[in-house]
Amino acid sequence: MSIYVVGSSRNKFLPLDGFHKKFLVDEHHEGDNIDWLNPWYCELTGLYYLWKHDEDDIVGLEHYRRYLTVDGWNPIKRDEAENYLKKYDVLCVKVGYPYTGIKDYLIKNRKAEATNSYIALLASMYGRGYADHCVNYLNGHEHVLGNMFVAKRETANQYCEFLFKSMYTWFRLQQKMGIPVEGRICGYISEFLFGAWLEANGKKVKTIHLRMT
């Protein structure tokens, strides 16, 4: 099991065990990487590197200041992940917006326009059906938090193939059209639509706990 814990050299990380590995976004990484995209991709920089350089059967992504936990306190252990992943494809944390809904939250935080333009691109790449699914998902009140998850390698590979192809296509299209690309926006959009991809692809999701450090 490999879980990349993403942060910078300025951050204080939780104690790391043999499964949790520090990924610093402000240092250069050898081999295939998207370090240069970090101002827009955020923690996805670490997810890309994990996808390209790690072959463990169970993989995941966390933040330096918050991590996934089964018991509400200790970082998830390999045996816990293995047991859950016998029945499920992905372990993650979900957060809700009971009074506003996801769409209203995006509008309030001025992220709706960029999100909608990405969904429009998804329609051209994957069909109107998938784009409509994303729109319906954003009409809901719950999403997967922070691009954080633990999953079977096969599921992670499928998601990364989809995400990095579509997100980079959108990013380059914005640049070609002369549209300023807001910092952190790619990480932001992907976070709010990760759950839509899981649903559309029939993935079995187990919601676990989050602990903040």
Secondary structure, DSSP 8 states (H G I E B T S, - for coil): -EEEEEE-TTS------SSEEEEETTS--SSS--GGGHHHHTTHHHHHHHHHH---SEEEEEETTEEEESSSSSB--HHHHHHHTTT-SEEEEEEE-TTT-HHHHHHHTT-HHHHHHHHHHHHHHH-HHHHHHHHHHHTSSEEEEEEEEEEEHHHHHHHHHHHHHHHHHHHHHHHHTT----TTHHHHHHHHHHHHHHHHTT--EEE-EEEE-
